[in-house]
Amino acid sequence: MTTARTSTWTAALLLAAALGTSTVATSAAEPNCRAIESTSARLSCYDAAFPPKMTSPAEARIGSASGYKDPFLAEEARTAAKLKNICRGC
């Protein structure tokens, strides 16, 4: 009975130690860009440490170049024009 508890406790302790070690190694790998005084060098340091995320091709195609016309755009414009002509407090 105590052997099962001991092995479970040991496994949990080893797991915690492994996770703690990997967290320290990960935080130590980040460069100290804040200490760089030159703005262009600091920006290039941040760009190298955290590269920009690229948009997916599907998101890029949804823009105005795709030729998509919103069917409700004209109706919303007419409704907005009608609301502007309502006299409030005449």
MARBA-3410 file (N, C-alpha, C, O; in Angstrom, 1 decimal):
90
0.8,-1.2,0.0,0.0,0.0,0.0,0.9,1.3,0.0,0.6,2.2,-0.7 ~ 1.9,1.3,0.8,2.8,2.5,0.8,3.6,2.6,-0.4,4.1,3.7,-0.7 ~ 3.9,1.5,-1.1,4.7,1.5,-2.3,4.0,2.3,-3.4,4.6,3.0,-4.1 ~ 2.6,2.0,-3.5,1.9,2.7,-4.5,1.8,4.2,-4.2,1.9,5.1,-5.1 ~ 1.7,4.6,-2.9,1.6,6.0,-2.6,3.0,6.6,-2.8,3.1,7.8,-3.3
4.0,5.9,-2.5,5.4,6.5,-2.7,5.7,6.7,-4.2,6.3,7.7,-4.5 ~ 5.3,5.7,-5.0,5.6,5.9,-6.4,4.8,7.0,-7.0,5.2,7.7,-7.9 ~ 3.5,7.2,-6.6,2.7,8.3,-7.1,3.3,9.6,-6.7,3.3,10.5,-7.4 ~ 3.7,9.7,-5.4,4.3,10.9,-4.9,5.6,11.2,-5.6,5.8,12.4,-5.9 ~ 6.4,10.2,-5.9,7.6,10.4,-6.6,7.4,10.9,-8.0,8.1,11.8,-8.5
6.4,10.3,-8.7,6.1,10.7,-10.0,5.6,12.1,-10.1,5.9,12.9,-11.0 ~ 4.8,12.5,-9.1,4.3,13.9,-9.1,5.4,14.9,-8.8,5.4,16.0,-9.4 ~ 6.3,14.5,-7.9,7.5,15.3,-7.6,8.4,15.5,-8.8,8.9,16.6,-9.1 ~ 8.6,14.4,-9.6,9.4,14.5,-10.8,8.8,15.4,-11.9,9.4,16.1,-12.6 ~ 7.4,15.2,-12.0,6.7,16.0,-13.0,6.8,17.5,-12.6,7.0,18.4,-13.5
6.6,17.8,-11.4,6.7,19.2,-10.9,8.1,19.8,-11.2,8.3,20.9,-11.6 ~ 9.1,19.0,-10.9,10.5,19.4,-11.1,10.8,19.7,-12.6,11.5,20.6,-13.0 ~ 10.3,18.8,-13.4,10.5,18.9,-14.9,9.8,20.2,-15.4,10.3,20.9,-16.2 ~ 8.6,20.4,-14.9,7.8,21.6,-15.4,8.5,22.9,-14.9,8.6,23.9,-15.6 ~ 9.0,22.9,-13.7,9.7,24.0,-13.1,11.0,24.3,-13.9,11.3,25.5,-14.1
11.7,23.3,-14.3,13.0,23.5,-15.0,12.7,24.0,-16.4,13.4,24.9,-16.9 ~ 11.7,23.5,-17.1,11.4,24.0,-18.4,10.9,25.4,-18.4,11.2,26.2,-19.4 ~ 10.2,25.9,-17.4,9.7,27.2,-17.3,10.9,28.2,-17.1,10.9,29.3,-17.7 ~ 11.9,27.8,-16.3,13.0,28.7,-16.1,13.8,28.8,-17.4,14.3,29.8,-17.7 ~ 14.0,27.7,-18.1,14.8,27.7,-19.3,14.1,28.5,-20.4,14.7,29.2,-21.2
12.7,28.5,-20.4,12.0,29.2,-21.4,12.1,30.7,-21.2,12.3,31.5,-22.1 ~ 12.0,31.1,-19.9,12.1,32.6,-19.6,13.5,33.1,-19.8,13.7,34.3,-20.1 ~ 14.5,32.3,-19.6,15.9,32.7,-19.8,16.2,32.9,-21.3,17.2,33.5,-21.6 ~ 15.5,32.2,-22.2,15.8,32.3,-23.6,15.4,33.6,-24.2,15.9,33.9,-25.3 ~ 14.5,34.4,-23.6,14.1,35.6,-24.2,15.2,36.6,-24.1,15.8,36.8,-23.1
15.4,37.4,-25.2,16.5,38.4,-25.2,16.0,39.6,-24.4,14.8,39.9,-24.2 ~ 16.9,40.4,-23.9,16.6,41.6,-23.1,16.6,42.8,-24.0,17.6,43.6,-24.1 ~ 15.6,43.0,-24.8,15.5,44.0,-25.8,15.3,45.4,-25.1,15.6,46.4,-25.7 ~ 14.8,45.4,-23.9,14.5,46.7,-23.2,15.8,47.4,-22.9,15.8,48.7,-22.8 ~ 16.9,46.7,-22.8,18.1,47.4,-22.4,18.8,48.0,-23.6,19.8,48.8,-23.4
18.4,47.8,-24.8,19.0,48.4,-26.0,18.6,49.8,-26.2,17.4,50.1,-26.1 ~ 19.5,50.7,-26.4,19.2,52.1,-26.4,18.8,52.6,-27.8,17.9,53.5,-27.9 ~ 19.3,52.1,-28.8,19.0,52.5,-30.2,17.6,52.0,-30.5,17.3,50.8,-30.4 ~ 16.8,52.9,-31.0,15.4,52.5,-31.3,15.3,51.5,-32.4,14.5,50.6,-32.4 ~ 16.1,51.7,-33.5,16.0,50.7,-34.6,16.6,49.4,-34.2,16.0,48.3,-34.6
17.6,49.3,-33.4,18.2,48.1,-32.9,17.2,47.4,-32.0,17.1,46.2,-32.0 ~ 16.5,48.2,-31.1,15.6,47.6,-30.2,14.4,47.0,-30.9,13.9,46.0,-30.6 ~ 13.9,47.7,-32.0,12.8,47.2,-32.8,13.2,45.9,-33.5,12.4,45.0,-33.6 ~ 14.4,45.9,-34.0,14.8,44.7,-34.7,15.0,43.5,-33.7,14.7,42.3,-34.1 ~ 15.4,43.8,-32.5,15.4,42.8,-31.4,14.1,42.2,-31.1,13.9,41.0,-31.0
13.1,43.1,-31.0,11.7,42.7,-30.7,11.1,41.9,-31.9,10.4,40.9,-31.7 ~ 11.4,42.3,-33.1,11.0,41.6,-34.3,11.6,40.2,-34.4,10.9,39.3,-34.8 ~ 12.8,40.1,-34.0,13.4,38.8,-34.0,12.9,37.9,-32.9,12.7,36.7,-33.1 ~ 12.6,38.5,-31.7,12.1,37.7,-30.6,10.7,37.3,-30.8,10.3,36.2,-30.5 ~ 9.8,38.2,-31.3,8.4,37.9,-31.5,8.1,38.3,-33.0,7.6,39.4,-33.3
8.3,37.3,-33.9,8.0,37.6,-35.3,6.5,37.9,-35.5,5.7,37.3,-34.9 ~ 6.2,38.8,-36.5,4.8,39.1,-36.7,4.0,37.9,-37.3,4.6,37.1,-38.0 ~ 2.7,37.8,-36.9,1.9,36.7,-37.4,1.4,37.0,-38.8,1.0,38.1,-39.1 ~ 1.5,36.1,-39.7,1.0,36.3,-41.0,-0.5,35.9,-41.1,-1.0,35.0,-40.4 ~ -1.2,36.7,-41.9,-2.6,36.4,-42.0,-2.8,35.3,-43.0,-2.0,35.0,-43.8
-3.9,34.5,-42.7,-4.2,33.4,-43.6,-4.7,33.9,-44.9,-5.2,35.0,-45.0 ~ -4.5,33.1,-46.0,-4.9,33.5,-47.3,-6.4,33.8,-47.4,-6.9,34.6,-48.2 ~ -7.2,33.1,-46.6,-8.7,33.3,-46.6,-9.0,34.7,-46.1,-9.9,35.3,-46.7 ~ -8.3,35.2,-45.1,-8.6,36.5,-44.5,-8.1,37.6,-45.5,-8.8,38.6,-45.6 ~ -7.1,37.3,-46.3,-6.6,38.3,-47.2,-7.5,38.5,-48.4,-7.6,39.6,-49.0
-8.3,37.4,-48.8,-9.1,37.5,-49.9,-10.5,38.2,-49.6,-11.2,38.6,-50.6 ~ -10.8,38.4,-48.4,-12.1,38.9,-48.0,-12.2,40.4,-48.2,-13.3,41.0,-48.3 ~ -11.1,41.1,-48.4,-11.0,42.5,-48.5,-11.7,43.1,-49.7,-12.4,42.3,-50.4 ~ -11.5,44.3,-50.0,-12.2,45.0,-51.1,-11.8,44.5,-52.5,-12.6,44.7,-53.5 ~ -10.6,43.9,-52.6,-10.2,43.4,-53.9,-10.9,42.2,-54.4,-10.9,41.8,-55.6
-11.6,41.5,-53.5,-12.3,40.3,-53.9,-13.6,40.6,-54.6,-14.1,39.7,-55.3 ~ -14.1,41.8,-54.6,-15.3,42.1,-55.3,-16.6,41.8,-54.6,-17.7,41.8,-55.2 ~ -16.5,41.5,-53.3,-17.7,41.2,-52.5,-18.5,42.5,-52.2,-17.9,43.5,-51.8 ~ -19.7,42.5,-52.5,-20.6,43.6,-52.3,-21.6,43.2,-51.2,-22.3,42.2,-51.2 ~ -21.7,44.1,-50.1,-22.6,43.8,-49.0,-24.0,44.1,-49.5,-24.3,45.3,-49.8
-24.9,43.2,-49.4,-26.3,43.4,-49.9,-27.1,44.4,-49.0,-28.0,45.0,-49.5 ~ -26.7,44.5,-47.8,-27.4,45.4,-46.9,-26.8,46.8,-46.7,-27.4,47.6,-46.0 ~ -25.7,47.1,-47.4,-25.1,48.4,-47.3,-26.0,49.5,-47.8,-26.0,50.5,-47.1 ~ -26.6,49.3,-48.9,-27.5,50.4,-49.5,-28.7,50.6,-48.6,-29.1,51.7,-48.3 ~ -29.2,49.5,-48.1,-30.4,49.6,-47.2,-30.1,50.3,-45.9,-30.9,51.1,-45.4
-28.9,50.0,-45.3,-28.5,50.7,-44.1,-28.3,52.2,-44.4,-28.5,53.0,-43.5 ~ -27.8,52.5,-45.5,-27.6,54.0,-45.9,-28.9,54.7,-45.9,-29.1,55.8,-45.5 ~ -29.9,54.0,-46.6,-31.3,54.6,-46.7,-31.9,54.8,-45.3,-32.5,55.8,-45.0 ~ -31.7,53.8,-44.4,-32.3,53.9,-43.1,-31.6,55.0,-42.3,-32.3,55.7,-41.6 ~ -30.3,55.1,-42.4,-29.6,56.2,-41.7,-30.1,57.5,-42.2,-30.2,58.5,-41.4
-30.3,57.7,-43.5,-30.8,59.0,-44.0,-32.2,59.3,-43.5,-32.4,60.5,-43.2 ~ -33.0,58.3,-43.4,-34.4,58.5,-42.9,-34.3,58.9,-41.4,-35.1,59.8,-41.0 ~ -33.4,58.3,-40.6,-33.3,58.6,-39.2,-32.8,60.0,-39.0,-33.1,60.7,-38.0 ~ -31.9,60.5,-39.9,-31.4,61.9,-39.7,-32.4,62.9,-40.0,-32.4,64.0,-39.4 ~ -33.5,62.6,-40.8,-34.5,63.6,-41.1,-35.6,63.6,-40.0,-36.6,64.4,-40.1
-35.6,62.7,-39.0,-36.7,62.7,-38.0,-36.4,63.9,-37.1,-35.3,64.1,-36.6 ~ -37.5,64.7,-36.9,-37.4,65.9,-36.0,-37.5,65.4,-34.6,-38.5,64.8,-34.2 ~ -36.5,65.7,-33.8,-36.5,65.3,-32.4,-36.7,66.6,-31.5,-35.8,67.4,-31.4 ~ -37.9,66.7,-31.0,-38.1,67.9,-30.1,-38.6,69.1,-30.9,-38.4,70.2,-30.5 ~ -39.4,68.9,-32.0,-39.9,70.0,-32.8,-41.0,70.8,-32.0,-41.5,71.7,-32.5
END
